[in-house]
């Protein structure tokens, strides 16, 4: 009986630390740009020129587009006078703090996490060939030169 009891105790001593050990976690998934856009941007922006404009201009084909130039959208004075095209660097700074890029803009959204900004920007870059967007010629006709 002692041998059995000693064997059970020994087994418990050996098994308990293993059972208590933490299981390794898989690496966290990178943020999903489409889901982030839907959660954080779609309240104010669309991805289609055929939908009515919201508080912000449509963001389809925003990467490479001149800032403040979508016809029919009322921009703040600073953004309407902007003399640059949106690129990844400018969008990253804009999403982090729009007022630091162009003082006086109305957009209140700020995103502190670089990985979240990167995911949203990557998603917006994909919208250059979005099935929801219109042709390049049609888009260019909606932008003020």
C-alpha positions in Angstrom: 0.0 0.0 0.0 2.9 2.3 0.8 4.4 1.7 -2.6 1.2 2.6 -4.3 0.7 5.7 -2.2 4.3 6.7 -2.8 3.9 6.2 -6.5 0.7 8.3 -6.6 2.4 11.1 -4.7 5.4 11.0 -6.9 3.2 11.1 -10.0 1.3 14.1 -8.6 4.5 16.0 -7.8 5.6 15.4 -11.4 2.3 16.2 -13.1 1.1 19.3 -11.2 3.9 21.6 -12.4 3.3 20.5 -16.0 -0.5 21.1 -15.6 0.2 24.5 -14.1 2.6 25.5 -17.0 1.1 28.1 -19.3 0.3 27.0 -22.8 2.2 29.1 -25.4 -0.1 31.5 -27.2 -0.1 31.9 -31.0 1.1 35.2 -32.3 -1.6 37.9 -32.4 -3.3 38.4 -35.7 -2.5 41.6 -37.4 -5.3 44.1 -37.4 -7.9 43.7 -40.2 -8.0 46.9 -42.2 -11.5 46.3 -43.6 -13.0 45.7 -40.1 -11.1 48.7 -38.7 -12.4 50.9 -41.5 -15.9 49.7 -40.9 -15.6 50.3 -37.1 -13.7 53.5 -37.1 -14.1 55.3 -40.4 -17.3 54.3 -42.1 -19.4 56.4 -39.8 -18.1 59.5 -41.6 -16.6 58.2 -44.9 -17.8 56.0 -47.7 -15.9 53.9 -50.2 -18.2 54.8 -53.1 -18.8 57.9 -55.2 -22.4 56.8 -55.8 -23.4 57.0 -52.1 -24.4 60.3 -50.5 -21.5 62.1 -48.9 -21.3 61.9 -45.1 -19.3 64.1 -42.7 -16.1 63.2 -44.5 -15.4 62.8 -48.2 -15.4 59.4 -49.9 -12.1 57.6 -49.4 -12.0 55.4 -52.5 -8.7 56.0 -54.3 -7.6 58.4 -51.6 -3.9 57.2 -51.9 -2.4 59.4 -54.6 -5.4 61.8 -54.7 -4.9 65.5 -54.2 -6.0 66.6 -50.7 -9.1 68.6 -50.4 -10.3 68.3 -54.0 -13.4 66.1 -54.1 -16.1 68.1 -55.9 -19.2 68.5 -53.9 -17.6 68.1 -50.5 -17.2 71.2 -48.3 -13.6 71.2 -46.9 -12.2 73.4 -44.2 -10.2 76.3 -45.5 -6.9 74.7 -44.7 -7.6 71.4 -46.3 -9.2 73.1 -49.4 -5.9 75.0 -49.8 -3.7 72.0 -49.3 -1.1 71.5 -52.0 -0.2 67.8 -51.7 -1.4 64.3 -52.6 -2.2 61.7 -50.0 0.5 59.1 -49.6 1.1 56.6 -46.8 3.3 58.9 -44.8 0.9 61.8 -44.9 -2.1 59.5 -44.2 -0.3 58.0 -41.2 0.4 61.5 -39.7 -3.2 62.5 -40.5 -4.7 59.5 -38.7 -2.5 60.1 -35.7 -3.4 63.8 -35.4 -5.2 65.6 -38.3 -4.8 69.0 -36.7 -1.0 68.7 -36.6 -1.0 68.1 -40.4 -3.4 70.9 -41.2 -4.4 73.2 -38.4 -8.1 74.0 -38.2 -9.4 70.9 -39.8 -12.7 69.5 -38.5 -11.8 65.8 -38.3 -11.7 64.8 -34.6 -10.6 61.2 -35.1 -7.1 60.3 -33.8 -5.5 56.9 -33.8 -2.6 56.4 -31.4 -1.7 52.8 -32.5 0.7 52.7 -35.4 -0.4 49.1 -36.3 -4.0 50.2 -36.5 -3.1 53.2 -38.7 -1.0 50.9 -40.9 -3.9 48.4 -41.3 -6.4 51.2 -42.2 -3.9 52.7 -44.7 -3.2 49.3 -46.3 -6.9 48.8 -46.7 -7.4 52.2 -48.3 -4.5 51.5 -50.7 -6.5 48.4 -51.8 -9.4 50.6 -52.7 -7.6 51.9 -55.7 -9.1 48.9 -57.5 -12.3 48.6 -55.5 -15.3 47.1 -57.2 -17.3 49.8 -55.4 -15.4 52.6 -57.0 -16.1 54.2 -60.4 -13.7 54.4 -63.3 -10.6 56.5 -63.1 -12.0 58.9 -65.7 -15.2 59.3 -63.8 -13.3 59.8 -60.5 -11.1 62.5 -62.1 -14.1 64.3 -63.4 -15.4 64.5 -59.8 -12.1 66.1 -58.5 -11.4 69.8 -58.9 -8.1 70.2 -60.8 
